[in-house]
Amino acid sequence: MAKTMLVILVLLTVIGCSPGDDDTPIVVEGPFDHTYRAYAGILSTHVVGDRVTYAKLKDDREVLDAFVASLETAELDEITRDDYMSFYINAYNAITLRSVIDAYPVESIQEIDGVWKDRIWIVAGERVTLDYIEHEILRKQFSEPRIHVAINCASISCPSLSPVPYRGSTLEKQLHAASEVFASDMDYNYIDFKENLVYISEIFKWFGDDFVEKYYDPGFRYGMSESENAAIHFILAHSPLFEHHDKVADKELRVQYIPYDWALNDAE
């Protein structure tokens, strides 16, 4: 319950909005809606803490199907950088939801053949896969490591799916909030000061190099790689452990990666 409340309170109240502000029925039609009103309704209904009610979403899928279809013809020529990044974060997460309910019931997204590399979607007029959105658009074009706490792979060990859409006008606050939730959650990352061990998510093992430019601190030499150093400083910068910064400065810390749990983040 505490973890659920942390996710809801940080990700909702930090940007000053509530998922239940408007109960008006949503009709998805016309030009792409960059306010994400339809997608907001999906998230507010089906994201419960760090879980998703996939069974209910599959039974009530019309709005999600319409939203994913609307991605096909979205116009991105005259939007800001933050709007552009928000669009592809939301597209990734919505397509992931759609991929899961298309195959549901499943115990893991890994059971879905070709879910990341082979299944083709049309987004903004371009044929893409989930891997293409993540690696060729979000990672390559933005050099923003916090996208790794914003996109959701429908798994227990994945950073929580935001209960509200990402929007350009609030993107910085949302990325910071998502980073705080991820860095503060001991299911993902924690430091054992007695043993001088840092336990961190395997996300940093796979994508640690993405964090080096912004978070590597050459002034602290832990006897570890640059990417591990950057991972620790990302955690320190976004969690209550920040107050222990001086405590870890002169320690020879060792890193251990927490095994990734690919079980579906299913509320059922």
N, C-alpha and C positions, 0 to 999 in steps of 0.2 A: 504493500500500500504506500509506503514512504517513497519508493522509487517511482510509482505511478504519479503521485502528487508532485514530485520534483519535476518530472517531464512536463506535466500539464502546466504547472505554475510558471516555470522558467520560460517555456516556449510560447505560452499564451500571454501572460501578463507583461513580459518584458517588451512586447511590441504593442501593448495597449489595445488588444482586441479580444473578442469572445466569439466562439464558434456559433453561438445561438442568437446572435443579434437580429437576424432576419429569417423568419420562417416562411417567407413567400416562396411558392413553388417555382422551380427553376426550369426554364425552357432554353435549351442550347441550340442557337441558330444564328445565322448571320456571321459577321466578321469575328475573328478570334478575340476572346475576352481576356485581355491582359490583367484584369483584376481578379481573375480565377474564381469567380463567384460559384460556378458549378462545382469546380474541384474542391473548393472550401467546404461545400455541403457534404461531399463524399468523405472528406477527412474528419469533419466534426461528428459525423454519424458512425464511422467505422474504425477510427483510431482510438483505442482505449489504453491510456498510458503508453507503454512500449509495445503493445500488441495490436493486432488488427483482427476484426471480426470477418474473416474471409467467407465463412458460410453465409452470413447475412448479406455480405456484399455481392456474392454470386447470385443470390436470389433477388437482389435489388440492384442489378448491374446496368440499367439503362443509361443512367447519367454518366457513369464511368465510361461506358462504350461511346457515348456521344462526345465526351470530353477528349478521349483518345482520338476519335475520328476528327475532331476539330483541330488537332495538332497538325494534321496533314496540310492544311492550307493557311496556316498561321503566317502572317507577314512580319518579318523581323528587320526590315530595312531601316526604319526610322525610330528605333527604340534605343535606350541607353545601354551601356555596358552591363549595368546591374540588372536591368530588365532582361537582357539577353541571357545572362547567367541564370537568373531565376527561372526563365522559361525552360532551359534545358535541365535544371535540377527537377523542376516539377514534371517535365516530360519523362525523365528517367524513372521517377518514383511512380507516376501514374501507369506507365507501361509495365513496370514491375508488378503492380497490383493486378493489372489486366492479365499478365502472363500467369500469375498464380491462380486467379479464379478460372481461367480457361482450363487449367489442369486439375483444379481442386476436386476431391481431396488429395493432398500430397503431404508427406511428412517433412519434406525439404524442397526448396527451390532447385536443388541440385538434381532432383528426379526429373526435371523438365528438360527434355532433350533440346539442345541448342538454344537454351533460353538467352544466353548472353552473346553468343558468337554467330548464330545461324538464323535466328528468327528475324525477319525483316519487317520494319515499320516505316511508314512515311511520316516524317516530321519536317515541317516548314518546306515541303516540296522535295525533300531529299530522302533517299533510301538509307536507313540507318539500322544498326543493331544497338542493343544496350551497351555492349563493349565500345562501339564507335562513339556513342554519346559520352561515355565516361572518359575514354582515353584520348580520342582525337578532338573532341570539342571541349569538354570541361577541363581536363588536365592540361592539354596542350595549349589551348587558347588563352587561359586565364591565369595560370601559375598561382592558383589559390588553393593551398593545402586543405583548407577547411571544407572544401567540397566533399571530402571523405567522411565528414560527420553529418553532411546534409543529404547525400544520396543513400537510399535504403535498399538492401539486398534481401529483404523479407526473411531475415534470419535472427536468431536469438542474440548472437554476438555482434550484430550490426548496430551502429548507432541508431537511436530511435527515430522512427518516421515522425516528422513534424506534424502536429495536429492542425496546422494551418498552412496554406500555400506559401512558398517563398515569393516575395514581391520585391521589385527593384527599389521601391521607396523605403523598405525596411530591411533590405538584405544584410547590411552590415550588422545590425542588431540581432537578426536572426542567426547568422553564422556564429556570432559571439555567444549567443545563448545556447545554441546546439553544442558548441565547443565546451562550454561550462558543464552541461549535462554529461557529455561523454567523458571529459577529463575527471569529473568528480565522482563518477560511478565506479565503485571498487570491483564491480563485475568485469570492468574493462581495463582499469589501470590502478595500481597502488604501489606504494613504496614500503618495504619492510626495513626500517632503519636499524633494527637489531642485527639483521643478517646482511645489511648493505645490498639488498636485492631490489630491483625495480621490475615489477611485473607489468607488462604492457600488452595491449591488443596486438594481434598478428597483422592488423591493418598497417602498423608501423614497420612490420617486417616486409610486407609486400610493397608499400608505397612510402617508406621512410625517406627516400631521397626527395620527395616532394616537399618535405618540411624543412630541409636544410637551409634554403635561402632565407627564410624568415625566422627560423627558430634556433639554428645552430649557434652556440656561444663558444668561440675559441678560447675564451678566458677560463673556462672550466674544463679540466682534463680528467675525465672519469676512466680513462683506459678502455674506451669503447669507440665504436665507429661514429662518424659524423651524423649519420642518420639516427642512431640511438641517442646521441647527445641532443639532437634536435627534438626527438620524441619526448625526452624528459623535460626539456624546456617548454615544449607545447603544453604538457601536463601542468607544469609549475605555473605557467602563465594563465591557465584557465580553471584552476581548481583551488580549494582551500590550502593545498600543499604549497601554494605560493609563499606563505608565511615561513615555510621551512627552507627557503631558497639558500640562506646562509648555512643551514645545517648540512646540506648536501654538497656544498661547494668544494670542500676539500676531501670528500670521500671517494674511495675507489669502488664505485658502484658497479654491480654486475646486472645485466639485463636477462630476464627470462620472458618469453612470449607466452601469453595465455592461449591455450588451444581454442581455436575458433569453433563455436557451436553453430552448425548449419541447420539445426532444427528450425522449422517454420515458426515465425513469431505470431502464432495463431492464438487469438483470444479464446477460441473454443477449446 
